[in-house]
């Protein structure tokens, strides 16, 4: 009986161990594996490295002029390495692999550091925290990628210090060299972070030694940062101690949030946790309490990981902001369908998305047909990317004017974008074309040489080099010759966009882009008389009746109380829409909100809707300058 | 125990290394052979080799850094021999067309042969045949150039800027060092660095937007001043140091950039109104005269060599609302007498009227000897750096005769200034690509003739193809400027000294 009982207990114990092992296998093997797969998919589908690249335009060329300035200032090296890594983001799959690899390396370094303090399989879960945050932070496309490289450098130096610094003298020497390297490569903030990490590894010595080393670390950090700023490097004074990433132009500024600081302090935090766990482990406990603690530890680790992952995702995934970048990306790559789809999916109106939408349909040749399929809430400003001086829109403005053929403005904005994004492939590519159009071949050659020294422009360089080797070949390039023929007459630049469109038309009546933009300007501004004047020429540009033009004619007739149906031979389809529109209006008379909603779903993509419900809600301020001032020209 | 080195295995483990090593040796031998070619199979080209930068038949200073260049001829081997008089010939033989001349050997040649010529012989190996090009001869002037050049590096900017800095370059070698870069001061604008008589101990730089003020270096002391007085239209803009080193003339006024649709003048700057003032560095006071604070637009001051006259450009008043008068006015060259000792002004005098030249004069710079004034001329306006038609002219101040200098190109020439001995002119030119300004150096001989200019030699001339910076406002100084980025940054953080109006 006893024997049977013992066997049963043994069997149950074996079974329990087997279940425990299986559970452990799931927690420490399968779950992290699934988590890693999900992380890879997250980068591929949500982070979208190619959007990040498009937004940041990270410069990297193999040239002394580019490389040397990065080596002159603390933190420059990390920035340069970050730019190098980011070149892979130009393409989706390599970008995903590189970002995943870097995050994985950070996770592995964190794991190794924790294992040096306390070896535990639970560390695998904890190490996923810096790994996850690395990925999650890149959701915010203004996030400086150099932060990841800097953290990588700090963790690598920390691991070396922890592994090789077994004696006080060793740790002091390693710390001194490591901290100098970290300061130079990543900046003052990371030196402090490295010092914090180094401090943890002084705990392996006795109390007095540990205290002395800690005092050395603190003193060295403080004095070196002060001395370096005061004598060695002319860094801004606010960077003396807490430099974490380079300053960017205001519209690219990254405002650090809680997740950012958690990320920076995640590894020191995990090391601290490892110390605490070591203390708990040393205490004598019964088996059952050990199990409870272990289970609680596992639950706590998983819960913390998931909580940080989700809260990090919520804090960094910026909804519309990310979509606006996507719209710009698709527009730049002439993917009109996706541009329209993403632009229409925005929760709130965005002028940038509107401009890109308009540009995309213009490039696709469906400007007039698709124009009101996006709510043109900004009115004429959506046809005037530089209505307000806004460096943020410099790329769009350059593309917009290039598309129109207003080449001097395209050049102006392309160079403006090059100021804020030095060596940007996007700016350099359009400049090559612009200079080919203007006949400034040496300037085009310079831009092409710079592009050829980059890592992501091979195809473009191959395409355009022949035009510079033999400039007579330019005549065979339809795009360049077309834009060359569009160049407007030379005069002062008018501040009025409609006048610019007119100048383009005067320079070349075959510029359909200019005609469409001018007509749409008058429609958006409800200047129907002027529209009617231009409409006379519509046959030169369109072979079929244009719906929105016919709707505008009907509005013109309605406003002026004159019959327009017969003289202009409005098509039956448009007449039917017009009648239906008016009948719904009458149906909801006195309830404009309801009429607006019903009509939005039925006929929201036409001019009738715009004219009745959107215009003239856009009221532009009239700027009156003081007596002694003149408006800027 | 087995000795691995004498393993009996027919193919030991290091086999791939052998392959690699042998391959490497083969490649090196092939490359060397490629560079050597067959010396006997020579041919002569009846022209000079195509070089970048185009360093052909120049007059060069005896203390200039090596004129490194790239041979733009197809070939796999390049041979360059640089010889002068009895000096040891520099021989360079390589596979790369980028020729870097040894610094010390170059200086040995120049210093031993000033007043004579130096010859550059170039041969190129192509398809196993050496082609010898016609030699290039440079004349080595006996007058040295000031050893340091100060300039601003700024992106090809129209209305906005981001990174910029003021740098000094040692012209006898390739050392470039920043005086101040704007990343250390919050990316504000900095401009108009100016020196008194090419003296590195007396310098000023304007800072705008961030930590605004004028930083004056005066014999080791850095002082930030606010040159705007309550009655002035603005703080000081374009400066000119008086030869006594204690007074600085400034223009003040309202200027605004504007864009055009012109391909040869994409940007212009409208001078809406401007006057001149003189700042007394020692007493921290500003003074002016009714003669230079009129309704007319007085701008771009430049002191005469003896300090008795202040030259400036002047255009009629801009009529409000009349863009033609605002943008398309022509500037004349005028001067006014001033005594710094008595603080007394004379009457403005016309030196060269826009009506007589039919052009607009700008950026005057008087030679140290006082005989010549070099300026830029263009069809209208004063901000000529974006005017493709802007050329440099010389005015003989004894006769007021003027003529176009020989050094001009079809691109914008601007910002001329002199070396302390008056024999060298430096200026900005966009002739390389019509977009970016580069610094050019030209010899100005005793007959008032400017020789063929050459672009500032740099260690790797290919950098001119990859740099996206303008080299702006070149100024020669006689030595190292004894201040640096840290000092300037710290001085800028302090408050400005307000000037008094006298």
Contacts between the chains, C-beta under 8 A, distances in Angstrom:
chain1	res1	chain2	res2	distance
A	61	B	466	6.8
A	63	B	463	7.2
A	63	B	466	4.3
A	64	B	460	6.2
A	64	B	463	6.4
A	65	B	463	5.0
A	65	B	466	5.2
A	65	B	467	4.9
A	66	B	466	7.1
A	73	B	183	7.3
A	230	B	486	7.0
A	231	B	486	6.4
A	232	B	486	7.9
A	233	B	486	7.8
A	234	B	178	7.9
A	234	B	180	7.3
A	234	B	181	7.1
A	234	B	184	4.2
A	234	B	484	7.5
A	234	B	485	3.4
A	234	B	486	4.7
A	234	B	488	7.6
A	234	B	489	4.8
A	235	B	184	6.0
A	236	B	183	7.4
A	236	B	184	5.6
A	236	B	185	7.1
A	236	B	186	6.5
A	236	B	489	7.8
A	237	B	489	7.7
A	237	B	493	6.6
A	247	B	183	7.5
A	247	B	187	7.2
A	249	B	162	6.5
A	389	B	159	7.3
A	391	B	160	5.7
A	406	B	261	7.7
A	407	B	263	7.9
A	408	B	259	7.4
A	408	B	260	7.1
A	408	B	261	4.8
A	408	B	262	7.1
A	408	B	263	6.6
A	408	B	266	5.7
A	409	B	259	7.4
A	409	B	261	7.7
A	411	B	266	6.5
A	412	B	158	5.4
A	412	B	159	7.8
A	412	B	259	6.0
A	412	B	266	6.4
A	412	B	267	7.6
A	415	B	155	7.7
A	415	B	156	4.9
A	415	B	157	7.1
A	415	B	158	6.0
A	416	B	157	7.9
A	416	B	158	6.4
A	416	B	159	6.9
A	416	B	160	5.6
A	418	B	155	6.6
A	418	B	156	6.7
A	418	B	468	6.4
A	419	B	155	4.6
A	419	B	156	7.5
A	419	B	157	5.5
A	419	B	160	5.5
A	419	B	161	6.2
A	419	B	162	4.8
A	420	B	160	7.4
A	420	B	162	5.5
A	422	B	155	6.9
A	422	B	162	7.6
A	422	B	163	7.0
A	422	B	468	6.1
A	423	B	468	6.8
A	435	B	435	7.8
A	438	B	263	5.5
A	440	B	433	6.7
A	440	B	434	5.1
A	440	B	435	6.7
A	442	B	432	6.4
A	442	B	433	3.9
A	442	B	434	6.8
A	443	B	433	4.1
A	443	B	434	6.0
A	443	B	435	4.5
A	443	B	436	7.9
A	445	B	433	7.6
A	445	B	465	7.5
A	446	B	433	5.4
A	446	B	435	7.8
A	446	B	436	7.8
A	446	B	465	5.4
A	446	B	466	7.7
A	449	B	465	4.5
A	449	B	466	6.2
A	450	B	465	7.5
A	450	B	466	5.3
A	450	B	468	7.2
A	453	B	466	6.4
A	487	B	263	7.5
A	488	B	261	5.4
A	489	B	261	7.0
A	490	B	260	7.1
A	490	B	261	5.5
A	490	B	262	4.2
A	490	B	263	6.9
A	491	B	260	6.9
A	491	B	261	5.7
A	491	B	262	7.5
A	492	B	258	6.7
A	492	B	259	7.9
A	492	B	260	5.5
A	492	B	261	7.6
A	492	B	323	6.5
A	492	B	327	6.6
A	493	B	258	6.9
A	493	B	259	4.1
A	493	B	260	5.6
A	493	B	261	5.7
A	503	B	261	7.2
A	630	B	272	6.5
A	630	B	320	6.4
A	630	B	321	7.7
A	632	B	256	5.1
A	632	B	257	8.0
A	632	B	258	7.1
A	633	B	256	6.4
A	633	B	258	3.7
A	633	B	270	6.1
A	633	B	323	7.0
A	633	B	326	7.7
A	633	B	327	7.4
